[in-house]
Amino acid sequence: MTATTPQLDASAILAPYMGIFFVAFLVSLVATPVMRRLALSNGIVDVPDLLRKNHREPIAYLGGVAIFVGWLVAVLASHFIDPHTVPVAGPIAVDFPISIVIGAAAIVITGMLDDIYGISPRVKIGGQLFAAAGLALNDIGFRFVENSLRLLGLGAVPDPIVYILGTVLLGFLVVAGCNAVNLIDGLDGLASGVCAIATLGFLAIATLVAIEAANDPFALPETLDTDPTRIVMAVAVVGAILGFLPYNFNPATIFMGDAGSLLLGFFAITSILLFADTGAEALKLATVSLIVFAVPITDTSLAIIRRKLRGKPIFSPDNEHLHHLLRRSGFSVKQSVGILYLAAIAFAVIGVVLVATDMQWRYIMAIFAVIYAFILVSVYKVARALAAREDPAAAKIAARAAAAQQIPADDDPTPPGEEEDEPAAPHGRRPEAPARPGDTPAPLS
């Protein structure tokens, strides 16, 4: 009678890493009020200007620092755990890349400088590119280019070409991801919650990949070695965000500032790039990961498209992001955040299902293109309708019609009883700024 190799399931894969989650959660939960007191005592606050920032009193920054501390402590603790055991290879170690820590630290420092002193977009881009360079220390992103070129049938590509393409891709993705999250950080708990949901999607995908690799007798050693890194990354990020979110949900008592929004974008892009180190599955998992991260990507794409169509610089701020459209459509802050949470959950579920069903990459690309195009067109149509309704000439005609019918005009989109749910706009401690930093500091905004 032949003995069969035991098969690992999700519980067996994730069990060794739960301690990391609790470390990240508890450290972030304790560090957040500490950072709040520190911010208030040093005047590092978001001052309301009664224009775009409608909270009633100054709100502390530095929540992003608490998230970083929780994540960092959890990552350090991961070196003292025994990760899941692979039946065909035995115990494997957690070898978390130091380049990710260097990049995250660079992002947090860049964001803190902007939250405290205010720095130019060029300086912020420089900090983000420095973080991207940090990732390059462990070839994160370069292997994706190499795998993609090979899978596309281009054969052996010279190393200098791979290096150039990898450098460009790495810099672009880091800058785009950081600012995509920065753009949606416009309502209490929005960016942090959406990123937590997306990271849970990354965790589910990482678990499925680890299960397949662990139960595959022919799995490559490099594939097995990267599984713990992806899981540790996701578990630590989710724990750190959830420790911060209770303080950030409406009504918020602390904002994560650019230090937090840029950091969460960096975490998301790093997770996507880690999936790209999976050999034959590189393109498939990277595409699926982008679907999971679709809410920030969609909002950023819409911002660029509408500004280009109107002949405006893509860096110019506006109030037509997804959360702005929901608020002006009559939804309260909590309702708007809830709707975008549901959208993030839907995309995460789609991504996980595509991996669980082992769908081929070409079909995943088709699904991604259809969903993405549908959302872009739909939201753009809504934005145009709202813009037409708010056009001065159209407003004058509507006012005359209302006066003729003796119907009072109602310019307040907030439903009755929702006044206490007014958004506490997260960024921008400089009251003289023409727009809240949720738009202005983002180089892609």
TORKOL-4160 file (C-alpha; in steps of 0.2 Angstrom, whole numbers, padded with zeros to 4 digits, m for minus):
445
<pt num="1" X="0000" Y="0000" Z="0000"/>
<pt num="2" X="0008" Y="0017" Z="m0006"/>
<pt num="3" X="0007" Y="0031" Z="0006"/>
<pt num="4" X="0000" Y="0047" Z="m0001"/>
<pt num="5" X="0007" Y="0064" Z="0002"/>
<pt num="6" X="m0004" Y="0075" Z="0013"/>
<pt num="7" X="m0012" Y="0089" Z="0004"/>
<pt num="8" X="m0012" Y="0107" Z="0012"/>
<pt num="9" X="m0027" Y="0118" Z="0013"/>
<pt num="10" X="m0030" Y="0136" Z="0016"/>
<pt num="11" X="m0030" Y="0134" Z="0035"/>
<pt num="12" X="m0014" Y="0124" Z="0035"/>
<pt num="13" X="m0006" Y="0138" Z="0024"/>
<pt num="14" X="m0012" Y="0153" Z="0034"/>
<pt num="15" X="m0011" Y="0146" Z="0052"/>
<pt num="16" X="0008" Y="0150" Z="0055"/>
<pt num="17" X="0005" Y="0168" Z="0050"/>
<pt num="18" X="m0009" Y="0173" Z="0061"/>
<pt num="19" X="0003" Y="0179" Z="0074"/>
<pt num="20" X="0010" Y="0192" Z="0062"/>
<pt num="21" X="m0008" Y="0199" Z="0059"/>
<pt num="22" X="m0011" Y="0201" Z="0078"/>
<pt num="23" X="0006" Y="0210" Z="0080"/>
<pt num="24" X="0002" Y="0222" Z="0066"/>
<pt num="25" X="m0015" Y="0225" Z="0072"/>
<pt num="26" X="m0011" Y="0228" Z="0090"/>
<pt num="27" X="0004" Y="0239" Z="0087"/>
<pt num="28" X="m0006" Y="0250" Z="0075"/>
<pt num="29" X="m0020" Y="0250" Z="0087"/>
<pt num="30" X="m0009" Y="0257" Z="0101"/>
<pt num="31" X="0002" Y="0268" Z="0090"/>
<pt num="32" X="m0012" Y="0277" Z="0081"/>
<pt num="33" X="m0018" Y="0287" Z="0097"/>
<pt num="34" X="0000" Y="0290" Z="0102"/>
<pt num="35" X="0003" Y="0298" Z="0085"/>
<pt num="36" X="m0013" Y="0308" Z="0086"/>
<pt num="37" X="m0007" Y="0316" Z="0103"/>
<pt num="38" X="0010" Y="0319" Z="0095"/>
<pt num="39" X="0003" Y="0327" Z="0080"/>
<pt num="40" X="m0009" Y="0338" Z="0090"/>
<pt num="41" X="0004" Y="0344" Z="0102"/>
<pt num="42" X="0015" Y="0349" Z="0087"/>
<pt num="43" X="0002" Y="0357" Z="0077"/>
<pt num="44" X="0003" Y="0344" Z="0063"/>
<pt num="45" X="m0015" Y="0345" Z="0059"/>
<pt num="46" X="m0027" Y="0347" Z="0044"/>
<pt num="47" X="m0035" Y="0364" Z="0047"/>
<pt num="48" X="m0053" Y="0366" Z="0040"/>
<pt num="49" X="m0055" Y="0380" Z="0027"/>
<pt num="50" X="m0074" Y="0379" Z="0024"/>
<pt num="51" X="m0071" Y="0377" Z="0006"/>
<pt num="52" X="m0066" Y="0359" Z="0002"/>
<pt num="53" X="m0062" Y="0353" Z="0020"/>
<pt num="54" X="m0078" Y="0354" Z="0029"/>
<pt num="55" X="m0073" Y="0346" Z="0046"/>
<pt num="56" X="m0077" Y="0357" Z="0060"/>
<pt num="57" X="m0060" Y="0357" Z="0070"/>
<pt num="58" X="m0042" Y="0353" Z="0066"/>
<pt num="59" X="m0039" Y="0334" Z="0064"/>
<pt num="60" X="m0022" Y="0326" Z="0067"/>
<pt num="61" X="m0011" Y="0319" Z="0054"/>
<pt num="62" X="0003" Y="0305" Z="0056"/>
<pt num="63" X="m0010" Y="0291" Z="0055"/>
<pt num="64" X="0001" Y="0284" Z="0041"/>
<pt num="65" X="0016" Y="0283" Z="0053"/>
<pt num="66" X="0006" Y="0272" Z="0064"/>
<pt num="67" X="0002" Y="0260" Z="0050"/>
<pt num="68" X="0020" Y="0259" Z="0045"/>
<pt num="69" X="0026" Y="0255" Z="0063"/>
<pt num="70" X="0013" Y="0242" Z="0064"/>
<pt num="71" X="0018" Y="0234" Z="0048"/>
<pt num="72" X="0036" Y="0235" Z="0051"/>
<pt num="73" X="0035" Y="0227" Z="0068"/>
<pt num="74" X="0025" Y="0213" Z="0061"/>
<pt num="75" X="0038" Y="0211" Z="0046"/>
<pt num="76" X="0052" Y="0210" Z="0059"/>
<pt num="77" X="0042" Y="0197" Z="0069"/>
<pt num="78" X="0040" Y="0186" Z="0054"/>
<pt num="79" X="0058" Y="0181" Z="0055"/>
<pt num="80" X="0054" Y="0172" Z="0071"/>
<pt num="81" X="0040" Y="0161" Z="0065"/>
<pt num="82" X="0040" Y="0145" Z="0056"/>
<pt num="83" X="0030" Y="0147" Z="0040"/>
<pt num="84" X="0020" Y="0133" Z="0032"/>
<pt num="85" X="0028" Y="0116" Z="0028"/>
<pt num="86" X="0028" Y="0110" Z="0010"/>
<pt num="87" X="0027" Y="0091" Z="0010"/>
<pt num="88" X="0039" Y="0089" Z="m0005"/>
<pt num="89" X="0052" Y="0101" Z="0002"/>
<pt num="90" X="0050" Y="0102" Z="0020"/>
<pt num="91" X="0050" Y="0118" Z="0031"/>
<pt num="92" X="0054" Y="0134" Z="0021"/>
<pt num="93" X="0060" Y="0151" Z="0029"/>
<pt num="94" X="0053" Y="0168" Z="0028"/>
<pt num="95" X="0066" Y="0179" Z="0018"/>
<pt num="96" X="0057" Y="0195" Z="0018"/>
<pt num="97" X="0066" Y="0207" Z="0006"/>
<pt num="98" X="0075" Y="0222" Z="0014"/>
<pt num="99" X="0072" Y="0232" Z="m0001"/>
<pt num="100" X="0053" Y="0233" Z="0003"/>
<pt num="101" X="0057" Y="0240" Z="0020"/>
<pt num="102" X="0069" Y="0253" Z="0012"/>
<pt num="103" X="0056" Y="0258" Z="0000"/>
<pt num="104" X="0042" Y="0259" Z="0013"/>
<pt num="105" X="0053" Y="0270" Z="0024"/>
<pt num="106" X="0057" Y="0281" Z="0010"/>
<pt num="107" X="0039" Y="0283" Z="0006"/>
<pt num="108" X="0034" Y="0287" Z="0024"/>
<pt num="109" X="0047" Y="0300" Z="0026"/>
<pt num="110" X="0042" Y="0308" Z="0009"/>
<pt num="111" X="0024" Y="0309" Z="0015"/>
<pt num="112" X="0028" Y="0315" Z="0032"/>
<pt num="113" X="0038" Y="0330" Z="0025"/>
<pt num="114" X="0023" Y="0335" Z="0014"/>
<pt num="115" X="0011" Y="0333" Z="0029"/>
<pt num="116" X="0022" Y="0343" Z="0040"/>
<pt num="117" X="0031" Y="0356" Z="0029"/>
<pt num="118" X="0023" Y="0354" Z="0012"/>
<pt num="119" X="0034" Y="0349" Z="m0002"/>
<pt num="120" X="0033" Y="0351" Z="m0021"/>
<pt num="121" X="0026" Y="0337" Z="m0032"/>
<pt num="122" X="0043" Y="0335" Z="m0040"/>
<pt num="123" X="0051" Y="0331" Z="m0023"/>
<pt num="124" X="0037" Y="0319" Z="m0019"/>
<pt num="125" X="0040" Y="0310" Z="m0036"/>
<pt num="126" X="0059" Y="0309" Z="m0032"/>
<pt num="127" X="0055" Y="0301" Z="m0015"/>
<pt num="128" X="0044" Y="0288" Z="m0024"/>
<pt num="129" X="0057" Y="0285" Z="m0037"/>
<pt num="130" X="0069" Y="0282" Z="m0023"/>
<pt num="131" X="0057" Y="0269" Z="m0016"/>
<pt num="132" X="0056" Y="0261" Z="m0033"/>
<pt num="133" X="0075" Y="0260" Z="m0034"/>
<pt num="134" X="0075" Y="0252" Z="m0017"/>
<pt num="135" X="0064" Y="0238" Z="m0024"/>
<pt num="136" X="0076" Y="0235" Z="m0038"/>
<pt num="137" X="0089" Y="0230" Z="m0025"/>
<pt num="138" X="0080" Y="0213" Z="m0024"/>
<pt num="139" X="0076" Y="0213" Z="m0043"/>
<pt num="140" X="0058" Y="0215" Z="m0039"/>
<pt num="141" X="0049" Y="0220" Z="m0055"/>
<pt num="142" X="0064" Y="0215" Z="m0066"/>
<pt num="143" X="0059" Y="0197" Z="m0065"/>
<pt num="144" X="0042" Y="0202" Z="m0071"/>
<pt num="145" X="0048" Y="0210" Z="m0087"/>
<pt num="146" X="0060" Y="0195" Z="m0090"/>
<pt num="147" X="0045" Y="0182" Z="m0087"/>
<pt num="148" X="0033" Y="0192" Z="m0098"/>
<pt num="149" X="0045" Y="0194" Z="m0113"/>
<pt num="150" X="0048" Y="0175" Z="m0112"/>
<pt num="151" X="0029" Y="0171" Z="m0111"/>
<pt num="152" X="0025" Y="0183" Z="m0125"/>
<pt num="153" X="0037" Y="0172" Z="m0136"/>
<pt num="154" X="0051" Y="0185" Z="m0138"/>
<pt num="155" X="0064" Y="0173" Z="m0133"/>
<pt num="156" X="0080" Y="0178" Z="m0125"/>
<pt num="157" X="0081" Y="0197" Z="m0122"/>
<pt num="158" X="0098" Y="0205" Z="m0119"/>
<pt num="159" X="0100" Y="0209" Z="m0100"/>
<pt num="160" X="0102" Y="0228" Z="m0104"/>
<pt num="161" X="0085" Y="0229" Z="m0112"/>
<pt num="162" X="0077" Y="0219" Z="m0097"/>
<pt num="163" X="0086" Y="0231" Z="m0085"/>
<pt num="164" X="0080" Y="0247" Z="m0095"/>
<pt num="165" X="0062" Y="0240" Z="m0096"/>
<pt num="166" X="0062" Y="0235" Z="m0078"/>
<pt num="167" X="0068" Y="0251" Z="m0072"/>
<pt num="168" X="0055" Y="0261" Z="m0082"/>
<pt num="169" X="0041" Y="0249" Z="m0077"/>
<pt num="170" X="0046" Y="0249" Z="m0058"/>
<pt num="171" X="0046" Y="0268" Z="m0058"/>
<pt num="172" X="0030" Y="0270" Z="m0067"/>
<pt num="173" X="0020" Y="0257" Z="m0056"/>
<pt num="174" X="0027" Y="0264" Z="m0040"/>
<pt num="175" X="0023" Y="0282" Z="m0044"/>
<pt num="176" X="0006" Y="0278" Z="m0051"/>
<pt num="177" X="0001" Y="0266" Z="m0037"/>
<pt num="178" X="0006" Y="0279" Z="m0023"/>
<pt num="179" X="m0004" Y="0293" Z="m0031"/>
<pt num="180" X="m0019" Y="0282" Z="m0036"/>
<pt num="181" X="m0022" Y="0279" Z="m0017"/>
<pt num="182" X="m0018" Y="0297" Z="m0013"/>
<pt num="183" X="m0032" Y="0302" Z="m0025"/>
<pt num="184" X="m0046" Y="0292" Z="m0017"/>
<pt num="185" X="m0041" Y="0298" Z="0000"/>
<pt num="186" X="m0055" Y="0311" Z="0001"/>
<pt num="187" X="m0068" Y="0304" Z="0014"/>
<pt num="188" X="m0066" Y="0297" Z="0031"/>
<pt num="189" X="m0060" Y="0279" Z="0030"/>
<pt num="190" X="m0061" Y="0277" Z="0011"/>
<pt num="191" X="m0043" Y="0275" Z="0006"/>
<pt num="192" X="m0038" Y="0264" Z="0021"/>
<pt num="193" X="m0054" Y="0253" Z="0019"/>
<pt num="194" X="m0052" Y="0251" Z="0000"/>
<pt num="195" X="m0034" Y="0246" Z="0002"/>
<pt num="196" X="m0038" Y="0234" Z="0016"/>
<pt num="197" X="m0051" Y="0225" Z="0005"/>
<pt num="198" X="m0039" Y="0224" Z="m0010"/>
<pt num="199" X="m0025" Y="0217" Z="0002"/>
<pt num="200" X="m0037" Y="0204" Z="0008"/>
<pt num="201" X="m0039" Y="0200" Z="m0010"/>
<pt num="202" X="m0021" Y="0199" Z="m0012"/>
<pt num="203" X="m0020" Y="0187" Z="0003"/>
<pt num="204" X="m0033" Y="0176" Z="m0004"/>
<pt num="205" X="m0023" Y="0175" Z="m0021"/>
<pt num="206" X="m0007" Y="0172" Z="m0012"/>
<pt num="207" X="m0015" Y="0158" Z="m0002"/>
<pt num="208" X="m0021" Y="0149" Z="m0018"/>
<pt num="209" X="m0004" Y="0151" Z="m0026"/>
<pt num="210" X="0004" Y="0144" Z="m0011"/>
<pt num="211" X="m0008" Y="0129" Z="m0010"/>
<pt num="212" X="m0005" Y="0125" Z="m0028"/>
<pt num="213" X="0014" Y="0126" Z="m0026"/>
<pt num="214" X="0014" Y="0116" Z="m0010"/>
<pt num="215" X="0004" Y="0102" Z="m0017"/>
<pt num="216" X="0014" Y="0101" Z="m0033"/>
<pt num="217" X="0028" Y="0088" Z="m0032"/>
<pt num="218" X="0037" Y="0097" Z="m0047"/>
<pt num="219" X="0036" Y="0115" Z="m0040"/>
<pt num="220" X="0051" Y="0125" Z="m0042"/>
<pt num="221" X="0061" Y="0130" Z="m0027"/>
<pt num="222" X="0061" Y="0149" Z="m0031"/>
<pt num="223" X="0042" Y="0148" Z="m0032"/>
<pt num="224" X="0041" Y="0140" Z="m0015"/>
<pt num="225" X="0053" Y="0153" Z="m0007"/>
<pt num="226" X="0042" Y="0168" Z="m0012"/>
<pt num="227" X="0026" Y="0161" Z="m0006"/>
<pt num="228" X="0029" Y="0166" Z="0013"/>
<pt num="229" X="0035" Y="0183" Z="0007"/>
<pt num="230" X="0018" Y="0187" Z="m0002"/>
<pt num="231" X="0008" Y="0180" Z="0013"/>
<pt num="232" X="0018" Y="0190" Z="0026"/>
<pt num="233" X="0016" Y="0206" Z="0016"/>
<pt num="234" X="m0003" Y="0204" Z="0014"/>
<pt num="235" X="m0006" Y="0199" Z="0032"/>
<pt num="236" X="0005" Y="0213" Z="0040"/>
<pt num="237" X="m0003" Y="0226" Z="0029"/>
<pt num="238" X="m0021" Y="0221" Z="0033"/>
<pt num="239" X="m0017" Y="0220" Z="0052"/>
<pt num="240" X="m0009" Y="0237" Z="0052"/>
<pt num="241" X="m0023" Y="0245" Z="0042"/>
<pt num="242" X="m0037" Y="0237" Z="0053"/>
<pt num="243" X="m0028" Y="0244" Z="0068"/>
<pt num="244" X="m0029" Y="0261" Z="0061"/>
<pt num="245" X="m0046" Y="0261" Z="0053"/>
<pt num="246" X="m0057" Y="0263" Z="0069"/>
<pt num="247" X="m0049" Y="0280" Z="0072"/>
<pt num="248" X="m0051" Y="0285" Z="0054"/>
<pt num="249" X="m0069" Y="0280" Z="0050"/>
<pt num="250" X="m0082" Y="0294" Z="0050"/>
<pt num="251" X="m0081" Y="0304" Z="0060"/>
<pt num="252" X="m0062" Y="0303" Z="0060"/>
<pt num="253" X="m0051" Y="0308" Z="0074"/>
<pt num="254" X="m0035" Y="0306" Z="0064"/>
<pt num="255" X="m0030" Y="0306" Z="0046"/>
<pt num="256" X="m0016" Y="0296" Z="0038"/>
<pt num="257" X="m0010" Y="0310" Z="0028"/>
<pt num="258" X="0001" Y="0308" Z="0013"/>
<pt num="259" X="0013" Y="0297" Z="0024"/>
<pt num="260" X="m0002" Y="0284" Z="0024"/>
<pt num="261" X="m0010" Y="0286" Z="0007"/>
<pt num="262" X="0007" Y="0285" Z="m0002"/>
<pt num="263" X="0012" Y="0270" Z="0009"/>
<pt num="264" X="m0003" Y="0260" Z="0005"/>
<pt num="265" X="m0001" Y="0263" Z="m0013"/>
<pt num="266" X="0017" Y="0257" Z="m0012"/>
<pt num="267" X="0011" Y="0242" Z="m0002"/>
<pt num="268" X="m0002" Y="0237" Z="m0016"/>
<pt num="269" X="0010" Y="0239" Z="m0030"/>
<pt num="270" X="0024" Y="0229" Z="m0021"/>
<pt num="271" X="0011" Y="0215" Z="m0018"/>
<pt num="272" X="0007" Y="0215" Z="m0037"/>
<pt num="273" X="0025" Y="0214" Z="m0042"/>
<pt num="274" X="0028" Y="0200" Z="m0030"/>
<pt num="275" X="0015" Y="0190" Z="m0039"/>
<pt num="276" X="0025" Y="0194" Z="m0055"/>
<pt num="277" X="0039" Y="0182" Z="m0049"/>
<pt num="278" X="0029" Y="0167" Z="m0052"/>
<pt num="279" X="0036" Y="0161" Z="m0068"/>
<pt num="280" X="0023" Y="0154" Z="m0080"/>
<pt num="281" X="0009" Y="0162" Z="m0070"/>
<pt num="282" X="0017" Y="0180" Z="m0069"/>
<pt num="283" X="0006" Y="0188" Z="m0082"/>
<pt num="284" X="m0010" Y="0180" Z="m0076"/>
<pt num="285" X="m0007" Y="0184" Z="m0058"/>
<pt num="286" X="m0001" Y="0202" Z="m0061"/>
<pt num="287" X="m0017" Y="0205" Z="m0072"/>
<pt num="288" X="m0028" Y="0198" Z="m0059"/>
<pt num="289" X="m0020" Y="0208" Z="m0045"/>
<pt num="290" X="m0024" Y="0224" Z="m0055"/>
<pt num="291" X="m0042" Y="0219" Z="m0056"/>
<pt num="292" X="m0042" Y="0218" Z="m0037"/>
<pt num="293" X="m0034" Y="0235" Z="m0036"/>
<pt num="294" X="m0047" Y="0242" Z="m0049"/>
<pt num="295" X="m0055" Y="0255" Z="m0038"/>
<pt num="296" X="m0040" Y="0267" Z="m0036"/>
<pt num="297" X="m0035" Y="0263" Z="m0054"/>
<pt num="298" X="m0052" Y="0268" Z="m0061"/>
<pt num="299" X="m0052" Y="0284" Z="m0051"/>
<pt num="300" X="m0035" Y="0289" Z="m0057"/>
<pt num="301" X="m0039" Y="0285" Z="m0075"/>
<pt num="302" X="m0054" Y="0295" Z="m0075"/>
<pt num="303" X="m0045" Y="0310" Z="m0068"/>
<pt num="304" X="m0032" Y="0309" Z="m0082"/>
<pt num="305" X="m0045" Y="0307" Z="m0095"/>
<pt num="306" X="m0057" Y="0321" Z="m0090"/>
<pt num="307" X="m0043" Y="0333" Z="m0088"/>
<pt num="308" X="m0035" Y="0329" Z="m0105"/>
<pt num="309" X="m0052" Y="0331" Z="m0113"/>
<pt num="310" X="m0055" Y="0348" Z="m0105"/>
<pt num="311" X="m0038" Y="0353" Z="m0110"/>
<pt num="312" X="m0032" Y="0355" Z="m0092"/>
<pt num="313" X="m0015" Y="0349" Z="m0085"/>
<pt num="314" X="m0017" Y="0332" Z="m0077"/>
<pt num="315" X="m0009" Y="0339" Z="m0061"/>
<pt num="316" X="m0023" Y="0351" Z="m0059"/>
<pt num="317" X="m0035" Y="0347" Z="m0044"/>
<pt num="318" X="m0054" Y="0345" Z="m0046"/>
<pt num="319" X="m0069" Y="0339" Z="m0037"/>
<pt num="320" X="m0075" Y="0325" Z="m0049"/>
<pt num="321" X="m0067" Y="0310" Z="m0041"/>
<pt num="322" X="m0078" Y="0295" Z="m0038"/>
<pt num="323" X="m0082" Y="0300" Z="m0020"/>
<pt num="324" X="m0086" Y="0318" Z="m0025"/>
<pt num="325" X="m0098" Y="0311" Z="m0038"/>
<pt num="326" X="m0107" Y="0300" Z="m0025"/>
<pt num="327" X="m0108" Y="0315" Z="m0013"/>
<pt num="328" X="m0115" Y="0326" Z="m0026"/>
<pt num="329" X="m0128" Y="0313" Z="m0031"/>
<pt num="330" X="m0135" Y="0314" Z="m0013"/>
<pt num="331" X="m0126" Y="0301" Z="m0004"/>
<pt num="332" X="m0119" Y="0304" Z="0014"/>
<pt num="333" X="m0101" Y="0301" Z="0018"/>
<pt num="334" X="m0104" Y="0284" Z="0026"/>
<pt num="335" X="m0115" Y="0279" Z="0011"/>
<pt num="336" X="m0102" Y="0285" Z="m0002"/>
<pt num="337" X="m0089" Y="0275" Z="0007"/>
<pt num="338" X="m0100" Y="0260" Z="0009"/>
<pt num="339" X="m0103" Y="0260" Z="m0010"/>
<pt num="340" X="m0085" Y="0261" Z="m0014"/>
<pt num="341" X="m0081" Y="0247" Z="m0001"/>
<pt num="342" X="m0094" Y="0236" Z="m0011"/>
<pt num="343" X="m0085" Y="0240" Z="m0027"/>
<pt num="344" X="m0069" Y="0235" Z="m0020"/>
<pt num="345" X="m0076" Y="0219" Z="m0013"/>
<pt num="346" X="m0083" Y="0215" Z="m0030"/>
<pt num="347" X="m0067" Y="0217" Z="m0039"/>
<pt num="348" X="m0058" Y="0207" Z="m0025"/>
<pt num="349" X="m0070" Y="0193" Z="m0027"/>
<pt num="350" X="m0068" Y="0193" Z="m0046"/>
<pt num="351" X="m0050" Y="0192" Z="m0045"/>
<pt num="352" X="m0050" Y="0178" Z="m0033"/>
<pt num="353" X="m0063" Y="0168" Z="m0043"/>
<pt num="354" X="m0052" Y="0170" Z="m0059"/>
<pt num="355" X="m0037" Y="0162" Z="m0050"/>
<pt num="356" X="m0047" Y="0149" Z="m0041"/>
<pt num="357" X="m0055" Y="0143" Z="m0057"/>
<pt num="358" X="m0037" Y="0143" Z="m0065"/>
<pt num="359" X="m0043" Y="0153" Z="m0080"/>
<pt num="360" X="m0031" Y="0156" Z="m0094"/>
<pt num="361" X="m0023" Y="0173" Z="m0096"/>
<pt num="362" X="m0031" Y="0178" Z="m0112"/>
<pt num="363" X="m0048" Y="0176" Z="m0105"/>
<pt num="364" X="m0043" Y="0186" Z="m0089"/>
<pt num="365" X="m0037" Y="0200" Z="m0100"/>
<pt num="366" X="m0054" Y="0200" Z="m0110"/>
<pt num="367" X="m0064" Y="0201" Z="m0094"/>
<pt num="368" X="m0053" Y="0214" Z="m0087"/>
<pt num="369" X="m0054" Y="0225" Z="m0103"/>
<pt num="370" X="m0073" Y="0223" Z="m0103"/>
<pt num="371" X="m0076" Y="0227" Z="m0084"/>
<pt num="372" X="m0063" Y="0242" Z="m0085"/>
<pt num="373" X="m0071" Y="0250" Z="m0101"/>
<pt num="374" X="m0089" Y="0248" Z="m0094"/>
<pt num="375" X="m0084" Y="0257" Z="m0078"/>
<pt num="376" X="m0074" Y="0271" Z="m0087"/>
<pt num="377" X="m0088" Y="0275" Z="m0099"/>
<pt num="378" X="m0102" Y="0274" Z="m0085"/>
<pt num="379" X="m0093" Y="0285" Z="m0073"/>
<pt num="380" X="m0088" Y="0297" Z="m0087"/>
<pt num="381" X="m0106" Y="0299" Z="m0092"/>
<pt num="382" X="m0111" Y="0302" Z="m0074"/>
<pt num="383" X="m0098" Y="0315" Z="m0073"/>
<pt num="384" X="m0103" Y="0324" Z="m0089"/>
<pt num="385" X="m0122" Y="0324" Z="m0083"/>
<pt num="386" X="m0117" Y="0332" Z="m0066"/>
<pt num="387" X="m0106" Y="0345" Z="m0075"/>
<pt num="388" X="m0120" Y="0349" Z="m0087"/>
<pt num="389" X="m0132" Y="0351" Z="m0072"/>
<pt num="390" X="m0119" Y="0363" Z="m0063"/>
<pt num="391" X="m0116" Y="0373" Z="m0079"/>
<pt num="392" X="m0120" Y="0391" Z="m0075"/>
<pt num="393" X="m0131" Y="0394" Z="m0090"/>
<pt num="394" X="m0141" Y="0377" Z="m0086"/>
<pt num="395" X="m0142" Y="0382" Z="m0068"/>
<pt num="396" X="m0150" Y="0399" Z="m0072"/>
<pt num="397" X="m0163" Y="0391" Z="m0083"/>
<pt num="398" X="m0167" Y="0379" Z="m0069"/>
<pt num="399" X="m0168" Y="0393" Z="m0057"/>
<pt num="400" X="m0181" Y="0402" Z="m0068"/>
<pt num="401" X="m0191" Y="0387" Z="m0070"/>
<pt num="402" X="m0191" Y="0383" Z="m0052"/>
<pt num="403" X="m0196" Y="0402" Z="m0048"/>
<pt num="404" X="m0210" Y="0401" Z="m0061"/>
<pt num="405" X="m0217" Y="0385" Z="m0052"/>
<pt num="406" X="m0213" Y="0393" Z="m0035"/>
<pt num="407" X="m0202" Y="0378" Z="m0031"/>
<pt num="408" X="m0188" Y="0383" Z="m0020"/>
<pt num="409" X="m0171" Y="0378" Z="m0026"/>
<pt num="410" X="m0161" Y="0365" Z="m0016"/>
<pt num="411" X="m0142" Y="0366" Z="m0018"/>
<pt num="412" X="m0138" Y="0355" Z="m0004"/>
<pt num="413" X="m0136" Y="0337" Z="m0009"/>
<pt num="414" X="m0135" Y="0331" Z="0009"/>
<pt num="415" X="m0150" Y="0321" Z="0014"/>
<pt num="416" X="m0160" Y="0327" Z="0029"/>
<pt num="417" X="m0152" Y="0322" Z="0045"/>
<pt num="418" X="m0135" Y="0318" Z="0038"/>
<pt num="419" X="m0127" Y="0335" Z="0043"/>
<pt num="420" X="m0116" Y="0326" Z="0056"/>
<pt num="421" X="m0110" Y="0315" Z="0043"/>
<pt num="422" X="m0100" Y="0329" Z="0034"/>
<pt num="423" X="m0084" Y="0323" Z="0027"/>
<pt num="424" X="m0068" Y="0327" Z="0036"/>
<pt num="425" X="m0057" Y="0329" Z="0020"/>
<pt num="426" X="m0041" Y="0320" Z="0024"/>
<pt num="427" X="m0027" Y="0330" Z="0017"/>
<pt num="428" X="m0020" Y="0347" Z="0016"/>
<pt num="429" X="m0015" Y="0355" Z="0033"/>
<pt num="430" X="m0010" Y="0371" Z="0023"/>
<pt num="431" X="m0026" Y="0382" Z="0023"/>
<pt num="432" X="m0020" Y="0393" Z="0010"/>
<pt num="433" X="m0019" Y="0379" Z="m0003"/>
<pt num="434" X="m0032" Y="0380" Z="m0016"/>
<pt num="435" X="m0037" Y="0362" Z="m0015"/>
<pt num="436" X="m0036" Y="0349" Z="m0002"/>
<pt num="437" X="m0020" Y="0338" Z="m0003"/>
<pt num="438" X="m0030" Y="0323" Z="m0007"/>
<pt num="439" X="m0029" Y="0331" Z="m0025"/>
<pt num="440" X="m0014" Y="0343" Z="m0025"/>
<pt num="441" X="0001" Y="0333" Z="m0018"/>
<pt num="442" X="m0003" Y="0319" Z="m0030"/>
<pt num="443" X="0009" Y="0321" Z="m0045"/>
<pt num="444" X="m0004" Y="0312" Z="m0055"/>
<pt num="445" X="m0019" Y="0321" Z="m0048"/>
